[in-house]
């Protein structure tokens, strides 16, 4: 319920909107927040080469994307704890974003859609997610293309009063492994197959405003890659279902 959440005093997305000049960046301005849908909750991970490279980890909850900046990105190794700094909620429309934020704007730099999919509470429904988020112990299962299985975000004391800091940790389950460095192995967009460099150098992809969000799917020829290479780059360590075609 919205009434029990600590962010209810501010309007949803107010911090997100305050930080951005939507006459200069083509990032979504964030429309009406829709709650109460019964469909599956989404998650995305965006690789973001801003002043410091990081991965933006976003979980849908109550009509917004709860967001954390994870400098080193996620790890499948349960013994690895990755720092995750909570940042402002983002609009759900942000989930399809890939491209370049103009220099000088908030978060200026290249953004790659690195993973996407649905997620659910490890145990229970949305109320369990809400409680976990409020309590600082959020357990969930990801159904992405690169990230799968159980994970936890644990809030730590440091950073209290300013930006809240969490740790992102893989649960010990059948997907866990210390033998696959997903951040090092997977260097292409889950959406377009492009590398950061290809996204950055592609002209006309800067998210200027006053332009409708264009399709940033590359032309069919750009997407073709040797099957073996693209399979390797796309796959999670052990998959339980086939990847969809990249072409
Ligand atoms: Mn970011």
Boltz pocket constraint, residues with backbone or C-beta under 6 A from the ligand:
constraints:
  - pocket:
      binder: B
      contacts: [[A, 48], [A, 50], [A, 54], [A, 55], [A, 56], [A, 69], [A, 107]]
      max_distance: 6.0
